Amino acid sequence: MSASPVRSVITIFMNLLILLSVLLVVRMVVLFFGALDAQSWGQAIVKVSNLTVVPFGVEDVVTQFGGVFDVDAGLTVAVFLLGEWALNTARGRA
C-alpha cells in the first residue's frame, strides 16, 4: 500500500521539525558552554540557528561555564516537538 500524498507531505514537515529541534539543541549546548561559542564553528551554528528561534522574550540564564542557557531556544524546541506530535496524530488519520 503506497502512502497518500498528504501523508508524505506531513511526514516531510515532521522530519523538518525534528531536524530543527536537533539544531536548536546543538545551539543550546554551544551557548551553554561559553568556550564552544568562542569557536568559529560554534558561532556559525548559533548564526544559522538564529533563524529558527522564536523570540518569546525570556531572559537567558548565565551558566557557571561562561555561557548562557538560551531559554527561548528551549521553548522553541518544545513548540516544535509539540507540533511534530500533532502532525503525527494527523498523519495517523490521513
Sequence and secondary structure as in RCSB ss.txt:
>XXXX:A:sequence
MSASPVRSVITIFMNLLILLSVLLVVRMVVLFFGALDAQSWGQAIVKVSNLTVVPFGVEDVVTQFGGVFDVDAGL
TVAVFLLGEWALNTARGRA
>XXXX:A:secstr
    HHHHHHHHHHHHHHHHHHHHHHHHHHHHBHHHHTSHHHHHHHHHHTTT        EE TTBSEE HHHHH
HHHHHHHHHHHHHHHHHH 
